[in-house]
């Protein structure tokens, strides 16, 4: 016979159970091991009370437990809850009356649980045309400063990434400060209050086998630390110290000027990269989207500490940042770390970027230099990231040259042996975009390669794509996303970028549904509209000297 824990134990258990619906619905709370132990002990106490003929409370408790799962129907039941239920039922077998009471309680629970599943799947089918669990794979909350904190947990991983996104890409620059965004990214790694030097920063993260880096694009910059989940506190400590307490000492600026100039020369000596930058300059003209992110030598050699502080104050503000966590981390832990390390970031965004209005009028850019291969980029203006055809143009690019079973790869590399690398890509900004094919070509067959790429564009625009090509492209697209999101850094990037730039964040099922909705008719209409000869732009880096001839080829 079980001995009562205390006269109030049964009432306490009933109170916990009656609060369960609110706990589950409002807080999405997962019991701690201590709470789980209490549930089990109070369940045992209730078994004793039921055996004594006092069963009303336990029936009410089970009813509320079932109701808790109903109101929380988009989320799966907690394993702790189910285990507690079953353990309590076993304890209740001390009497026949108790067994009957708990059997009734379990029936109530499973009725509510079944109703939850039915509602979830029916709603998903009506909304999306398929039965998909609508469980959100991320959570979003804000600190008192307004800083968004996004958490995207992953099962089965032991790492965690913390990443800060800033709406501080190079398109926010003016002509007189071209390159300051990228230079500032470098300077953040020069140390803060606690980790005072580059060595201190790198030793702290690399000392636990972690990885850290940053990037600057046209629309945003990002800073991240990725390490074993047990070191997440350290990751946040280092990252927050860099961003909050960066001092930008003048002596470090002087040294970093040389580093950035060598980085720029490296890209000049890497034609397959340089050609892509030249293509954006050709396409977007004298607009920040067309400028090199690395900036001009004049700015790199003249920028001072005050310039960095001013730029940081203008753009690194709570309303222009996103703090993202991904991997082995939950919402509670992420919020606690955000409060601990990032809560005092303050200010309001002061700068806005210049909207894009018109594509450049030039159609050919030739950079003649001694190279072993001719490197080309041949493409057209595309659509922006917010355009209704955003997903359609991505699928079109995959079909044209997105993988080894694409048209460009099979018809130009495999069939003709013209190149080693060839691919078709999409670049999408908020208000502009492009679709382009790039390749490294035998110098003597450059003109032939250009003609063949244009032929593939023409075929697609005239005759469209096949059902089989569209199906394979969709499967490839979703498959690559699935693989990439197993990396916690990629997962943080997937969600954080959307939160920073776009009106809404698409969860993975929603993202896949957008891909699934694209039709062959939509892709064909887009190909016909985009892939015209008058829209073609061509960049060539190599020994070619006849720019006029290149212009004739794309007409």
C-alpha positions in Angstrom: 0.0 0.0 0.0 1.3 3.4 -0.9 1.6 6.0 1.8 0.3 9.5 1.2 3.0 12.1 0.7 0.9 14.8 2.4 -2.8 15.6 2.8 -2.5 18.4 0.2 -0.7 16.2 -2.4 -3.8 15.2 -4.3 -5.0 18.8 -4.5 -1.6 19.9 -5.7 -1.6 17.3 -8.4 -5.0 18.4 -9.5 -3.9 22.1 -9.6 -0.9 21.1 -11.8 -3.2 19.1 -14.1 -5.8 21.9 -14.4 -3.1 24.4 -15.2 -1.7 22.1 -17.9 -3.8 23.5 -20.8 -2.6 27.0 -20.1 0.9 25.9 -19.5 1.0 24.1 -22.8 -0.9 26.6 -24.9 0.7 29.8 -23.6 4.2 28.8 -22.6 4.8 25.7 -24.8 6.5 24.4 -21.6 8.7 21.3 -21.5 8.8 19.9 -18.0 12.2 19.7 -16.3 13.3 16.4 -14.8 12.4 17.7 -11.4 8.9 18.6 -12.5 8.6 15.2 -14.2 9.5 13.6 -10.9 6.9 15.6 -9.1 4.3 14.6 -11.6 5.2 10.9 -11.1 5.0 11.1 -7.3 1.8 13.0 -7.3 0.4 10.5 -9.8 1.3 7.7 -7.3 -0.4 9.6 -4.5 -3.5 9.9 -6.6 -3.4 6.1 -7.2 -3.6 5.8 -3.4 -6.5 8.3 -3.2 -8.4 6.5 -6.0 -8.0 3.2 -4.2 -9.6 5.0 -1.2 -12.6 5.9 -3.4 -11.7 9.5 -4.1 -11.4 9.5 -7.8 -13.1 12.7 -8.9 -9.9 14.8 -8.9 -7.9 12.4 -11.0 -10.7 12.3 -13.7 -10.6 16.1 -13.8 -6.9 16.0 -14.0 -6.9 13.7 -17.0 -9.6 15.7 -18.6 -7.5 18.8 -18.4 -4.4 17.0 -19.5 -6.2 15.9 -22.7 -7.5 19.5 -23.1 -3.9 20.7 -22.9 -3.0 18.6 -25.9 -6.0 19.8 -27.8 -5.4 23.5 -27.4 -1.7 22.9 -28.3 -2.6 20.9 -31.4 0.1 22.2 -33.7 2.7 20.8 -31.4 3.5 17.2 -30.6 2.9 15.9 -27.0 5.8 16.0 -24.6 7.4 12.6 -24.1 7.6 13.4 -20.3 3.8 13.8 -20.3 3.1 10.5 -22.0 5.6 8.7 -19.8 4.1 10.1 -16.7 0.6 9.1 -17.8 1.7 5.5 -18.4 3.7 5.3 -15.2 0.7 6.6 -13.2 -1.6 4.0 -14.8 0.8 1.2 -13.7 0.8 2.6 -10.2 -3.0 2.7 -10.3 -3.2 -1.1 -10.7 -3.2 -1.5 -6.9 -7.0 -1.6 -7.1 -9.8 -2.4 -9.6 -11.5 0.9 -9.0 -8.3 2.7 -9.6 -7.7 0.8 -12.8 -11.1 1.7 -14.1 -10.6 5.4 -13.2 -7.3 5.6 -15.0 -8.6 3.7 -18.0 -11.4 6.3 -18.3 -8.8 9.1 -17.9 -6.6 7.6 -20.6 -9.6 7.4 -23.0 -10.2 11.0 -22.5 -6.6 11.8 -23.2 -6.5 9.8 -26.4 -9.8 11.3 -27.6 -8.4 14.8 -27.3 -5.1 13.7 -28.8 -6.8 12.1 -31.8 -8.9 15.3 -32.3 -5.7 17.3 -32.2 -4.1 15.2 -34.9 -7.3 15.3 -37.0 -7.6 19.1 -36.7 -3.9 19.6 -37.6 -3.9 17.4 -40.7 -7.3 18.6 -41.9 -6.2 22.2 -41.6 -3.0 21.5 -43.4 -4.8 19.7 -46.2 -7.3 22.6 -46.7 -4.6 25.2 -46.6 -1.8 23.6 -48.5 -3.3 20.6 -50.3 -1.3 18.1 -48.3 -1.1 16.7 -44.8 1.9 18.4 -43.3 2.7 19.0 -39.6 2.5 22.7 -39.2 4.8 22.8 -36.2 6.9 25.9 -36.4 10.6 25.0 -36.8 11.7 28.4 -35.3 10.5 30.8 -32.7 10.8 34.6 -32.7 10.7 37.0 -29.8 12.2 40.5 -29.1 14.3 41.9 -26.4 13.1 45.1 -24.6 15.3 47.1 -27.1 13.3 45.6 -30.0 16.2 43.3 -31.1 14.6 40.2 -32.7 15.9 36.8 -31.3 15.2 33.9 -33.6 15.8 30.3 -32.5 15.8 27.4 -34.9 16.6 24.2 -33.0 17.8 21.0 -34.8 17.4 17.5 -33.6 20.4 15.1 -33.6 23.2 17.6 -33.7 25.8 18.5 -31.1 26.7 22.0 -32.4 25.1 25.4 -32.1 25.6 28.5 -34.2 24.9 32.1 -33.0 24.8 34.6 -35.9 24.1 38.3 -36.0 22.7 39.8 -39.2 22.9 43.5 -39.9 21.1 45.4 -42.7 24.5 47.0 -43.4 25.5 45.8 -46.9 27.4 47.8 -49.5 24.2 49.1 -51.1 23.8 51.4 -48.1 27.0 53.2 -49.1 27.5 56.5 -50.9 30.2 57.2 -53.5 32.4 58.9 -50.8 32.4 55.8 -48.5 32.5 52.9 -50.9 34.0 49.9 -49.1 33.4 51.0 -45.5 30.9 48.2 -44.9 33.4 45.5 -45.8 36.2 47.3 -44.0 34.1 47.5 -40.9 33.5 43.8 -41.0 37.2 43.3 -40.8 37.6 45.7 -38.0 35.1 44.0 -35.7 37.6 41.2 -35.3 40.3 43.5 -33.9 38.9 43.1 -30.4 36.7 44.7 -27.8 36.7 45.1 -24.0 37.1 41.5 -22.9 38.8 40.0 -25.9 41.1 42.8 -26.7 43.0 41.6 -29.8 42.5 39.4 -32.8 44.5 36.7 -31.1 42.3 36.8 -28.0 39.2 36.4 -30.2 40.6 33.6 -32.3 42.2 31.8 -29.3 38.9 31.8 -27.4 36.9 30.2 -30.2 39.6 28.0 -31.8 40.5 26.8 -28.3 37.3 24.9 -28.1 37.4 23.7 -31.7 34.9 26.3 -32.9 34.6 28.2 -36.1 34.0 32.0 -36.6 33.7 34.2 -39.6 31.9 37.1 -41.2 30.7 38.2 -44.6 29.5 41.4 -46.3 27.1 41.3 -49.2 25.2 44.0 -51.1 22.2 44.0 -48.7 23.4 42.7 -45.4 26.4 41.6 -43.3 26.7 38.7 -41.0 28.9 37.6 -38.1 28.8 34.1 -36.6 30.4 31.7 -34.2 29.8 27.9 -34.5 30.9 25.5 -31.8 29.9 22.5 -29.8 26.6 23.4 -28.1 28.2 23.2 -24.6 30.3 26.3 -25.6 27.3 28.4 -26.7 27.8 30.8 -23.8 31.4 31.4 -24.8 30.3 31.9 -28.5 27.8 34.6 -27.4 30.4 36.2 -25.1 33.0 36.6 -27.9 30.5 37.7 -30.6 28.8 40.2 -28.4 32.1 41.7 -27.2 33.2 42.1 -30.8 30.0 43.9 -31.9 29.2 45.9 -28.8 32.6 47.0 -27.7 34.7 47.3 -30.9 37.2 50.1 -30.5 38.6 50.4 -34.1 42.1 51.5 -33.0 43.9 53.6 -35.6 47.0 51.5 -35.6 44.9 48.4 -36.5 43.2 50.3 -39.3 46.5 51.2 -40.8 47.6 47.5 -40.8 44.2 46.3 -42.2 44.4 48.7 -45.2 47.1 46.5 -46.6 45.1 43.3 -45.9 42.1 44.6 -47.8 44.2 45.8 -50.7 45.7 42.3 -51.0 42.2 40.8 -50.9 41.2 43.1 -53.8 44.3 42.0 -55.8 43.5 38.4 -55.1 40.1 38.8 -56.7 41.7 40.6 -59.6 43.9 37.6 -60.1 40.9 35.2 -60.0 39.0 35.8 -63.2 36.1 33.4 -62.4 35.3 35.7 -59.4 36.2 39.0 -61.1 33.9 38.2 -64.0 30.9 38.0 -61.7 31.6 41.4 -60.2 32.0 42.9 -63.6 28.7 41.4 -64.7 26.9 43.2 -61.8 28.6 46.4 -62.7 27.5 46.0 -66.3 23.9 45.1 -65.3 23.3 47.6 -62.5 25.5 50.5 -63.7 26.6 53.3 -61.4 24.4 52.2 -58.6 25.5 50.7 -55.2 24.2 47.3 -56.5 26.7 47.6 -59.3 29.7 48.6 -57.1 32.2 46.2 -55.9 31.6 45.4 -52.2 35.3 45.6 -51.5 35.2 49.3 -52.3 37.6 51.8 -53.9 41.3 52.2 -53.1 40.8 55.8 -52.2 38.3 55.0 -49.5 40.3 52.0 -48.2 43.4 54.2 -47.8 41.7 57.1 -46.2 38.9 55.8 -43.8 39.5 56.6 -40.1 38.2 55.5 -36.6 35.5 58.1 -36.5 34.1 56.9 -39.9 33.7 53.3 -38.5 32.1 54.5 -35.3 29.6 56.7 -37.3 28.8 53.8 -39.7 28.3 51.4 -36.8 26.0 53.8 -35.0 23.9 54.4 -38.1 23.2 50.8 -39.0 24.1 48.4 -36.1 20.9 49.1 -34.2 18.2 46.8 -32.7 15.7 47.7 -35.5 18.3 46.8 -38.2 19.8 43.6 -36.6 18.7 40.0 -36.1 20.2 37.6 -33.5 19.8 34.0 -34.7 20.5 30.8 -32.9 20.4 27.3 -34.5 21.4 23.8 -33.6 21.3 22.2 -30.2 19.6 25.1 -28.5 16.1 25.8 -27.3 14.1 29.0 -27.0 14.6 29.4 -23.3 18.4 29.1 -23.5 18.6 31.5 -26.5 16.5 34.1 -24.8 18.6 33.8 -21.6 21.8 34.3 -23.6 20.4 37.2 -25.6 19.4 38.9 -22.4 22.8 38.3 -20.9 25.0 39.4 -23.8 23.0 41.5 -26.3 20.4 43.4 -24.3 22.2 46.8 -24.2 22.5 47.3 -28.0 20.6 50.5 -28.6 19.8 53.2 -31.2 17.7 53.6 -34.3 18.6 53.0 -37.9 19.7 56.3 -39.6 20.5 55.3 -43.1 18.4 53.8 -45.9 19.6 52.4 -49.2 19.0 53.9 -52.6 16.2 52.1 -54.5 17.1 50.5 -57.8 15.2 51.9 -60.8 16.9 51.0 -64.1 19.4 48.5 -65.5 22.5 49.7 -67.2 22.5 50.4 -71.0 25.9 48.9 -71.8 25.8 45.3 -73.0 29.4 44.1 -73.2 32.3 44.4 -70.8 35.7 43.1 -72.0 38.7 42.8 -69.7 41.7 41.8 -71.8 44.4 40.1 -69.9 46.8 37.1 -70.2 44.9 34.1 -68.9 44.9 30.4 -69.7 41.1 30.3 -70.1 38.5 32.8 -71.3 36.1 33.4 -68.5 32.6 34.6 -69.4 29.3 35.5 -67.8 26.3 35.8 -70.1 23.0 36.7 -68.7 19.9 38.8 -68.4 18.1 41.0 -65.9 15.9 38.8 -63.6 13.4 39.3 -60.9 13.7 40.5 -57.3 13.5 38.3 -54.2 9.9 39.6 -53.5 8.7 39.0 -57.0 5.9 36.5 -57.6 8.3 34.6 -60.0 11.1 34.4 -57.5 10.8 30.6 -57.1 10.1 30.1 -60.8 13.3 31.8 -61.8 15.3 29.6 -59.4 13.8 26.5 -61.0 14.5 27.9 -64.5 18.2 28.4 -63.6 18.4 24.8 -62.2 17.0 23.4 -65.5 19.3 25.6 -67.6 22.6 25.0 -65.7 22.1 24.3 -62.0 23.6 20.8 -61.9 25.3 18.0 -63.9 22.0 16.9 -65.5 21.2 20.4 -66.7 21.0 21.6 -70.3 24.2 23.7 -70.2 26.2 20.9 -68.6 25.1 18.1 -70.9 25.0 20.1 -74.2 28.0 22.3 -73.8 30.5 20.5 -71.5 29.6 16.9 -72.1 28.5 17.0 -75.7 31.0 19.6 -77.0 33.9 19.4 -74.4 34.1 23.2 -74.5 34.7 23.9 -70.8 35.4 22.5 -67.4 33.0 24.6 -65.3 29.7 25.9 -66.5 26.7 26.9 -64.4 23.6 29.0 -64.5 22.8 31.0 -61.4 20.3 33.5 -60.0 21.1 36.5 -57.9 18.2 38.1 -56.1 18.1 41.4 -54.3 15.0 43.0 -52.8 14.2 45.1 -55.9 16.3 43.6 -58.6 17.9 40.4 -59.8 19.7 38.5 -62.6 20.0 35.1 -64.3 23.4 34.3 -65.8 25.5 31.5 -67.1 29.2 31.5 -66.3 31.9 29.3 -67.8 35.7 28.9 -68.3 36.3 28.3 -72.0 39.2 27.4 -74.3 40.4 30.7 -75.7 40.1 29.5 -79.3 36.5 28.4 -78.8 35.1 31.4 -77.0 32.8 32.6 -79.7 31.5 29.1 -80.2 30.7 28.8 -76.5 28.8 32.1 -76.5 26.7 31.0 -79.5 25.9 27.7 -77.8 24.8 29.3 -74.5 22.6 31.7 -76.4 21.1 28.7 -78.3 20.1 27.1 -75.0 18.5 30.3 -73.9 16.6 30.5 -77.3 15.5 26.9 -77.1 14.1 27.4 -73.6 12.3 30.7 -74.5 10.8 29.2 -77.7 10.0 25.6 -76.7 9.8 25.8 -72.9 10.7 23.1 -70.4 9.3 19.6 -69.9 7.2 18.2 -67.1 10.1 15.9 -66.2 12.6 18.7 -66.1 10.4 20.7 -63.7 9.8 17.7 -61.4 13.6 17.0 -61.2 14.4 20.7 -60.6 11.9 20.8 -57.7 13.2 17.7 -56.2 16.8 18.9 -56.6 16.0 22.3 -55.1 14.2 20.9 -52.0 16.8 18.2 -51.6 19.7 20.7 -51.6 17.9 22.8 -49.0 17.3 19.8 -46.8 21.0 18.8 -47.0 22.2 22.3 -46.3 19.9 22.8 -43.3 21.6 19.9 -41.5 24.4 22.4 -41.0 23.6 24.7 -38.0 25.3 27.7 -39.7 23.2 27.3 -42.8 20.1 26.9 -40.7 20.7 30.1 -38.9 21.3 31.8 -42.2 18.1 30.4 -43.8 15.9 31.9 -41.1 17.9 35.0 -40.1 18.2 36.4 -43.6 14.5 36.1 -44.1 13.7 37.8 -40.8 16.1 40.7 -41.6 15.1 41.4 -45.2 11.7 40.0 -46.0 8.1 40.9 -44.9 7.6 37.3 -43.6 9.7 34.3 -42.6 8.8 31.2 -44.6 9.3 28.0 -42.5 10.7 25.0 -44.3 7.3 23.5 -45.2 6.1 26.8 -46.4 9.2 27.3 -48.5 8.8 23.9 -50.0 5.1 24.6 -50.7 6.1 27.7 -52.7 8.5 25.6 -54.8 5.8 23.0 -55.3 3.3 25.6 -56.5 5.4 26.6 -59.5 3.9 25.4 -62.8 5.4 24.6 -66.1 3.3 27.4 -67.7 4.7 29.9 -65.2 8.3 28.9 -65.9 7.7 28.9 -69.7 6.2 32.3 -69.6 9.0 33.6 -67.5 11.7 32.1 -69.8 10.0 33.7 -72.8 9.9 37.1 -71.1 13.5 37.1 -69.7 15.6 35.2 -72.3 15.5 37.7 -75.1 18.5 38.8 -77.2 17.9 42.5 -76.5 18.3 41.8 -72.8 21.6 39.9 -73.0 24.7 41.2 -71.2 28.1 39.6 -71.7 31.3 39.9 -69.7 34.6 38.3 -70.9 38.0 38.2 -69.2 40.8 36.7 -71.3 42.9 37.3 -74.4 40.0 38.4 -76.5 40.5 41.9 -77.9 37.5 42.5 -80.2 34.7 44.0 -78.1 32.7 44.8 -81.3 32.7 41.2 -82.3 31.4 40.2 -78.9 28.6 42.7 -79.3 27.6 41.2 -82.6 27.5 37.7 -81.1 24.8 38.6 -78.6 22.6 40.5 -81.1 
